[in-house]
Amino acid sequence: MNREKDSSRQELHYVTADLNYNLECFGDHLAVEYSLPNGIDGFDAIYLYMCRKYRWTIQQCRAMEMSDIRLVLATEMRDWTLPKETVDGNPDLDS
């Protein structure tokens, strides 16, 4: 096996997972900001937000690639930062 290729693949998966984690945490932020019902957070909050804002169906939102969702929400996420408490204590996210 090619170590360099394997290392690149691993890094890509870590970065993708980190981006998706940040997006899900942003969904938690949306749930609080828009006073969504209890139990609606993370990606469900994102789907509901996009349904309300863009009049898309839940199915359309769930079918979207995570990179497309990040693009759609880029303006909303511009000034948002990952809460410190979500990073504290998780050594994998500190790097």
C-alpha positions as CSV (number, residue, x, y, z in Angstrom):
1,M,0.0,0.0,0.0
2,N,1.0,3.6,-0.7
3,R,1.6,5.4,2.7
4,E,1.3,8.9,1.2
5,K,-2.0,8.0,-0.6
6,D,-3.4,6.3,2.6
7,S,-2.4,9.4,4.7
8,S,-4.1,11.7,2.2
9,R,-7.2,9.6,2.3
10,Q,-7.3,9.5,6.1
11,E,-6.8,13.3,6.3
12,L,-9.6,13.8,3.8
13,H,-12.0,11.7,5.9
14,Y,-11.0,13.6,9.1
15,V,-11.6,16.9,7.5
16,T,-14.9,15.8,6.1
17,A,-16.0,14.5,9.5
18,D,-15.0,17.8,11.1
19,L,-16.9,19.8,8.6
20,N,-20.0,17.7,9.1
21,Y,-19.6,17.9,12.9
22,N,-19.4,21.7,12.6
23,L,-22.5,21.7,10.4
24,E,-24.5,19.6,12.9
25,C,-23.4,21.9,15.7
26,F,-24.7,24.8,13.7
27,G,-28.0,23.0,13.5
28,D,-28.1,23.0,17.3
29,H,-27.5,26.8,17.1
30,L,-30.4,27.2,14.7
31,A,-32.7,25.1,16.9
32,V,-32.0,27.5,19.8
33,E,-32.1,30.7,17.7
34,Y,-35.4,29.8,16.1
35,S,-37.0,28.2,19.2
36,L,-37.6,24.9,17.4
37,P,-39.5,22.3,19.4
38,N,-37.6,20.0,21.8
39,G,-35.9,17.1,20.1
40,I,-35.3,19.0,16.8
41,D,-31.6,19.8,16.6
42,G,-28.6,19.1,14.5
43,F,-29.3,18.2,11.0
44,D,-33.1,18.0,11.6
45,A,-33.0,21.7,12.6
46,I,-31.0,22.5,9.5
47,Y,-33.6,20.7,7.3
48,L,-36.5,22.4,9.0
49,Y,-34.7,25.8,8.7
50,M,-34.2,25.3,4.9
51,C,-37.8,24.1,4.5
52,R,-39.1,27.2,6.1
53,K,-36.6,29.6,4.4
54,Y,-36.5,28.2,0.9
55,R,-39.8,26.3,0.8
56,W,-38.0,23.1,0.0
57,T,-39.4,19.8,1.1
58,I,-37.8,17.8,3.9
59,Q,-37.0,15.1,1.3
60,Q,-35.2,17.6,-0.9
61,C,-33.2,18.9,2.0
62,R,-32.2,15.4,3.2
63,A,-31.2,14.4,-0.3
64,M,-28.6,17.3,-0.5
65,E,-24.9,16.7,-0.2
66,M,-23.4,18.1,3.0
67,S,-21.1,20.4,0.9
68,D,-24.2,21.8,-0.8
69,I,-25.9,22.4,2.6
70,R,-22.8,24.3,3.7
71,L,-22.9,26.4,0.6
72,V,-26.6,27.2,1.1
73,L,-25.9,28.2,4.7
74,A,-22.7,30.0,4.1
75,T,-24.2,33.4,4.8
76,E,-25.8,32.3,8.0
77,M,-22.6,30.5,9.2
78,R,-20.3,33.4,8.3
79,D,-20.1,35.0,11.8
80,W,-20.9,31.8,13.7
81,T,-18.1,30.0,15.5
82,L,-18.2,26.5,17.0
83,P,-18.9,26.9,20.8
84,K,-15.9,26.4,22.9
85,E,-17.6,23.8,25.1
86,T,-18.1,21.5,22.0
87,V,-14.3,21.5,21.5
88,D,-13.1,21.3,25.1
89,G,-12.2,17.8,26.2
90,N,-12.1,16.3,22.7
91,P,-8.4,16.1,21.7
92,D,-9.3,15.1,18.2
93,L,-11.1,18.4,17.6
94,D,-8.4,20.6,19.2
95,S,-5.9,20.0,16.4
